[in-house]
Amino acid sequence: MLQLGFRLELYRSAQLQVPFDLVRLAEDLGFHSVWTAEAYGSDALSPLAAIAPVTRRIKLGTAVVQLAARPPATLAMQAMTIDALAGGGRMIIGIGVSGPQIVEGWYGQPWGKPNARLRDYITILRKVIAREGPVTHEGPEISLPYRGPGALGQGKALKSILHSPSDIPIWLASVGPRNTELCAELCDGWLPMGLPPEGTGAVADQLGRGFAERAPDRPVDDFEVFTGLTVHITDDVGGWLDEQRPFRATYVGGMGSESHNYHVEAMARRGFPEEAARIQELFLAGRREEAIAAMPDEAMLQGALVGSPARIREQWAAGGVVSPGVTGVIVGADRAEELELIAELVGTQDA
């Protein structure tokens, strides 16, 4: 059965307000998980620490924490701490590389080689959580102990004092083929950006190459694929589209540079390459309003259930809302009735 996650978009807000009542409702409705994110405001981990003690079983995921935001040992420490607060077996670490604008502009780190850095980062995360011995790693991007410029040479390999309550799953968000292949090799789940309507079959070669290198103790059958799904009940679909258009277009046109913009790539993979290129072109030319107007309705309605409850039920019954190969959807919803409706359609309470 399709699994449901609940997406919290706290990272977009100037004031932090965690909707605890909706999270608890999602748990009661049989949702698998609740997910947080980060950009350059509220972080993704602190809200999960607050949610942990007021919930019982719902899993606590990040979609995503940014690679540059913290060293891998720090992320492992925070994830193990939250999992311990939650009683164990509830934390999911979802990682993403972000983009050069944030990595270099916000965190003051070089963009470097993200694919190599991801391999080092995930490998160190696994070692810290496993506690099989003092953590050492020699990688092209990250090494422990550190022996590079400025080092005193006194670094010591250490083992976490805290015993992880569980083998915390590690998921990865990716767009490009190399990181998708890396995810299939090293990770427990995938958060695809721009998965085409035909689903995982469109990237079967990339996933297959990664699965072929996968450790035998991590079965391919356990690999999860979660995408996004917006659920919004309204009698004014056009008004909702107009309300969403500036945000969606700004991400495609403005959240990246001409050479590095994963949102352009993701929109192209979903079937709108010309439209994505045009939106970016207009944004880079300073023609923001034209860029917003160029965001097509079809792109915004892809991966969305919008309209009256009756219309949403018709959309769901018609199929095609969830791409083949997807094992779960992370639902964006603002109201209790929207969570209740998608839970009814999926049948999570009956499971």
C-alpha positions as CSV (number, residue, x, y, z in Angstrom):
1,M,0.0,0.0,0.0
2,L,1.1,3.5,-0.7
3,Q,2.6,5.3,2.3
4,L,1.7,8.8,3.3
5,G,4.1,11.5,4.7
6,F,3.0,14.9,5.9
7,R,5.1,17.8,4.6
8,L,5.8,20.8,6.9
9,E,7.0,23.9,5.0
10,L,8.3,25.7,8.0
11,Y,11.5,26.8,6.1
12,R,9.4,29.2,4.1
13,S,8.0,31.2,7.1
14,A,9.4,34.3,8.9
15,Q,7.8,33.1,12.1
16,L,8.2,29.5,13.3
17,Q,4.8,27.8,14.1
18,V,4.8,24.0,14.2
19,P,1.2,22.7,13.5
20,F,1.3,20.1,16.3
21,D,-2.4,19.4,16.0
22,L,-2.1,18.5,12.3
23,V,0.9,16.3,13.0
24,R,-0.9,14.4,15.7
25,L,-4.0,14.1,13.3
26,A,-1.7,12.7,10.6
27,E,-0.4,10.1,13.1
28,D,-3.9,9.1,14.0
29,L,-4.8,8.8,10.3
30,G,-2.1,6.2,9.8
31,F,0.5,8.5,8.1
32,H,3.9,6.9,7.9
33,S,6.0,10.0,8.5
34,V,6.2,13.8,9.0
35,W,8.9,15.7,7.0
36,T,10.7,19.0,7.5
37,A,13.2,21.0,5.3
38,E,15.6,23.9,5.5
39,A,16.8,26.6,3.2
40,Y,18.3,29.7,5.0
41,G,15.9,30.2,7.9
42,S,14.6,27.6,10.3
43,D,16.6,24.4,10.4
44,A,15.1,21.0,9.6
45,L,16.1,19.1,12.8
46,S,14.9,21.3,15.7
47,P,11.2,21.0,14.8
48,L,11.5,17.2,14.8
49,A,13.0,17.3,18.3
50,A,9.9,19.2,19.4
51,I,7.5,16.8,17.6
52,A,9.1,13.7,19.0
53,P,7.8,13.8,22.6
54,V,4.2,14.8,21.6
55,T,3.8,11.9,19.1
56,R,4.0,8.1,19.5
57,R,4.9,6.3,16.3
58,I,5.0,8.6,13.3
59,K,8.4,8.7,11.7
60,L,10.4,11.9,11.7
61,G,12.1,12.7,8.4
62,T,14.1,15.5,6.8
63,A,13.4,16.3,3.2
64,V,16.0,17.6,3.3
65,V,18.9,18.7,5.5
66,Q,21.5,20.5,3.5
67,L,24.9,18.8,3.1
68,A,26.9,21.9,3.7
69,A,25.0,22.9,6.9
70,R,26.8,20.6,9.2
71,P,29.6,18.0,9.2
72,P,28.5,14.4,8.9
73,A,29.4,13.6,12.5
74,T,27.2,16.5,13.7
75,L,24.2,15.4,11.6
76,A,24.7,11.8,13.0
77,M,24.7,13.2,16.6
78,Q,21.6,15.3,16.1
79,A,19.7,12.4,14.4
80,M,20.6,9.9,17.1
81,T,19.6,12.4,19.8
82,I,16.2,13.0,18.1
83,D,15.7,9.3,17.6
84,A,16.4,8.7,21.3
85,L,13.9,11.4,22.3
86,A,11.4,9.7,20.1
87,G,11.9,6.3,21.6
88,G,14.0,4.8,18.8
89,G,13.3,3.6,15.3
90,R,11.5,6.8,14.1
91,M,14.2,9.1,12.6
92,I,14.9,9.2,8.8
93,I,17.8,11.3,7.6
94,G,17.1,12.8,4.1
95,I,20.0,14.7,2.6
96,G,20.3,17.1,-0.3
97,V,23.3,19.1,-1.7
98,S,21.3,22.3,-2.2
99,G,23.1,24.6,-4.8
100,P,26.1,26.8,-5.1
101,Q,24.1,30.0,-4.2
102,I,23.4,28.6,-0.7
103,V,26.5,26.5,-0.2
104,E,28.9,29.3,-1.0
105,G,26.7,32.3,-0.2
106,W,25.1,31.1,3.1
107,Y,27.5,28.5,4.4
108,G,30.8,29.9,3.1
109,Q,31.9,26.6,1.7
110,P,33.3,25.7,-1.8
111,W,30.9,23.9,-4.1
112,G,33.6,21.4,-4.8
113,K,32.6,18.0,-6.1
114,P,29.2,17.2,-4.6
115,N,29.0,13.6,-5.8
116,A,32.3,12.7,-4.2
117,R,31.4,14.7,-1.1
118,L,28.1,12.8,-0.8
119,R,29.9,9.5,-0.9
120,D,32.2,10.6,1.9
121,Y,29.4,12.2,3.9
122,I,27.1,9.2,3.8
123,T,29.9,6.7,4.5
124,I,30.9,8.7,7.6
125,L,27.3,9.0,8.8
126,R,26.9,5.2,8.6
127,K,30.1,4.7,10.6
128,V,29.1,7.1,13.3
129,I,25.7,5.5,13.7
130,A,27.0,1.9,13.6
131,R,29.5,2.5,16.4
132,E,31.6,-0.4,15.3
133,G,34.8,1.4,16.2
134,P,36.5,4.8,16.2
135,V,35.5,6.6,13.0
136,T,38.2,7.0,10.4
137,H,37.8,7.9,6.7
138,E,40.1,8.9,3.9
139,G,38.1,10.5,1.1
140,P,38.7,13.0,-1.7
141,E,36.4,15.6,0.0
142,I,36.2,14.6,3.7
143,S,38.7,12.9,5.9
144,L,38.6,11.9,9.6
145,P,40.8,12.7,11.5
146,Y,41.4,15.9,9.6
147,R,45.0,16.3,8.4
148,G,44.7,19.2,6.0
149,P,45.8,22.8,6.1
150,G,45.8,24.4,9.6
151,A,45.7,21.0,11.4
152,L,47.8,20.5,14.4
153,G,48.0,16.8,13.7
154,Q,46.4,15.9,17.0
155,G,43.1,14.8,15.7
156,K,41.9,11.5,17.2
157,A,39.5,8.9,15.8
158,L,36.5,8.8,18.1
159,K,33.5,6.6,18.7
160,S,30.1,8.1,19.6
161,I,29.4,8.1,23.3
162,L,25.7,7.8,22.6
163,H,24.5,4.5,21.3
164,S,22.1,5.0,18.4
165,P,18.6,3.6,19.3
166,S,18.3,2.2,15.8
167,D,20.0,1.9,12.4
168,I,18.8,5.2,11.2
169,P,17.8,5.1,7.5
170,I,19.6,7.5,5.2
171,W,17.7,8.9,2.1
172,L,19.0,11.1,-0.6
173,A,17.3,13.8,-2.8
174,S,18.7,13.9,-6.3
175,V,18.1,15.1,-9.9
176,G,21.1,14.0,-11.9
177,P,22.1,10.5,-12.9
178,R,25.3,10.3,-10.8
179,N,23.7,11.2,-7.5
180,T,20.7,9.0,-8.3
181,E,23.1,6.1,-8.9
182,L,24.9,6.9,-5.7
183,C,21.6,6.9,-3.8
184,A,20.7,3.4,-5.1
185,E,24.1,2.1,-4.0
186,L,24.3,3.7,-0.6
187,C,21.0,4.8,0.7
188,D,17.7,3.4,2.1
189,G,15.4,5.7,0.2
190,W,15.2,8.2,-2.6
191,L,13.6,11.6,-2.7
192,P,13.6,12.3,-6.5
193,M,13.4,15.8,-7.8
194,G,11.5,15.9,-11.1
195,L,10.5,12.2,-11.4
196,P,8.9,11.9,-14.9
197,P,5.2,10.8,-15.1
198,E,6.4,7.3,-16.3
199,G,8.0,6.9,-12.9
200,T,11.1,5.0,-11.8
201,G,11.2,3.1,-15.1
202,A,12.6,6.3,-16.7
203,V,15.7,6.0,-14.6
204,A,15.9,2.3,-14.4
205,D,19.5,2.2,-15.7
206,Q,20.8,4.7,-13.1
207,L,19.0,2.8,-10.3
208,G,20.2,-0.5,-11.6
209,R,23.8,0.5,-11.7
210,G,23.6,1.6,-8.1
211,F,21.7,-1.5,-6.9
212,A,24.4,-3.7,-8.5
213,E,26.9,-2.1,-6.1
214,R,24.7,-2.2,-3.0
215,A,25.8,-3.9,0.2
216,P,24.1,-7.3,0.7
217,D,22.8,-6.3,4.1
218,R,20.6,-3.6,2.5
219,P,18.1,-5.4,0.3
220,V,16.9,-3.7,-2.8
221,D,13.3,-4.7,-1.9
222,D,13.5,-2.4,1.2
223,F,14.4,0.7,-1.0
224,E,11.8,3.5,-0.7
225,V,10.9,6.1,-3.2
226,F,8.9,9.1,-1.9
227,T,7.6,12.0,-4.1
228,G,5.5,15.0,-3.3
229,L,1.8,15.4,-3.5
230,T,-0.2,18.6,-2.9
231,V,-3.8,18.2,-1.6
232,H,-5.9,21.3,-1.5
233,I,-9.7,21.6,-1.2
234,T,-11.1,24.6,-2.9
235,D,-14.0,25.7,-5.2
236,D,-11.6,28.1,-7.0
237,V,-8.9,26.1,-8.7
238,G,-7.9,29.1,-10.9
239,G,-7.5,31.3,-7.8
240,W,-5.3,28.6,-6.2
241,L,-3.1,28.4,-9.3
242,D,-2.7,32.2,-9.4
243,E,-1.7,32.2,-5.7
244,Q,0.9,29.4,-6.2
245,R,2.3,30.8,-9.5
246,P,4.8,33.4,-8.0
247,F,6.3,30.9,-5.6
248,R,6.6,28.1,-8.1
249,A,8.1,30.4,-10.8
250,T,10.5,32.0,-8.4
251,Y,12.0,28.6,-7.5
252,V,12.4,27.7,-11.2
253,G,13.7,31.0,-12.3
254,G,15.5,32.4,-9.2
255,M,16.7,29.6,-7.0
256,G,19.9,29.0,-8.8
257,S,22.3,30.4,-11.4
258,E,22.3,30.1,-15.1
259,S,24.6,27.1,-14.9
260,H,23.3,25.4,-11.7
261,N,19.6,25.3,-11.1
262,Y,18.1,21.9,-10.1
263,H,14.6,23.2,-10.2
264,V,14.9,24.0,-13.9
265,E,16.3,20.4,-14.4
266,A,13.5,18.9,-12.3
267,M,10.7,20.8,-14.3
268,A,12.3,19.7,-17.5
269,R,12.4,16.1,-16.4
270,R,8.7,16.3,-15.6
271,G,7.9,17.2,-19.2
272,F,8.3,21.0,-19.4
273,P,11.8,21.7,-20.7
274,E,11.0,24.7,-22.9
275,E,8.8,26.3,-20.3
276,A,11.4,25.9,-17.6
277,A,14.1,27.4,-19.8
278,R,11.9,30.4,-20.6
279,I,11.0,31.1,-17.0
280,Q,14.7,31.0,-16.0
281,E,15.6,33.2,-19.0
282,L,13.0,35.8,-18.0
283,F,14.0,35.8,-14.3
284,L,17.7,36.3,-15.2
285,A,16.7,39.2,-17.4
286,G,14.9,40.9,-14.5
287,R,11.5,40.3,-16.0
288,R,10.0,38.7,-12.9
289,E,6.3,39.3,-13.7
290,E,6.6,37.8,-17.2
291,A,8.4,34.8,-15.7
292,I,5.6,34.3,-13.2
293,A,3.0,34.5,-16.0
294,A,5.0,31.9,-18.0
295,M,4.5,29.2,-15.3
296,P,2.0,26.8,-17.0
297,D,-1.1,25.5,-15.1
298,E,-0.3,21.9,-16.2
299,A,3.1,22.0,-14.5
300,M,1.6,23.2,-11.2
301,L,-1.3,20.6,-11.3
302,Q,1.1,17.7,-11.9
303,G,1.5,15.9,-8.6
304,A,-1.5,17.8,-7.1
305,L,-5.1,17.0,-6.1
306,V,-6.9,20.3,-6.2
307,G,-10.6,21.2,-6.2
308,S,-13.7,20.1,-4.4
309,P,-13.7,16.8,-2.5
310,A,-15.8,15.3,-5.3
311,R,-13.3,16.5,-8.0
312,I,-10.3,15.2,-6.0
313,R,-12.0,11.8,-5.6
314,E,-12.5,11.7,-9.4
315,Q,-8.9,12.7,-10.0
316,W,-7.7,9.9,-7.7
317,A,-10.0,7.3,-9.2
318,A,-8.8,8.2,-12.7
319,G,-5.2,7.2,-11.7
320,G,-2.0,8.7,-12.8
321,V,-1.6,10.9,-9.8
322,V,1.3,8.8,-8.4
323,S,4.0,7.7,-10.8
324,P,4.8,4.0,-11.1
325,G,7.5,2.7,-8.7
326,V,6.7,5.3,-6.0
327,T,6.2,3.7,-2.6
328,G,5.1,6.9,-0.7
329,V,4.0,10.5,-1.2
330,I,4.8,13.4,1.1
331,V,1.6,15.4,1.3
332,G,1.5,19.1,1.4
333,A,-1.8,20.1,3.1
334,D,-2.9,23.0,5.3
335,R,-6.1,21.7,6.8
336,A,-7.4,18.7,8.7
337,E,-10.0,17.9,6.0
338,E,-7.3,17.6,3.4
339,L,-5.3,15.1,5.5
340,E,-8.5,13.1,6.2
341,L,-9.5,13.0,2.5
342,I,-6.1,11.7,1.3
343,A,-6.0,9.1,4.1
344,E,-9.5,8.0,3.1
345,L,-8.5,7.7,-0.6
346,V,-5.3,5.7,0.2
347,G,-6.9,3.7,3.0
348,T,-4.2,4.2,5.6
349,Q,-6.6,3.8,8.5
350,D,-7.8,0.5,7.2
351,A,-4.3,-0.9,7.0
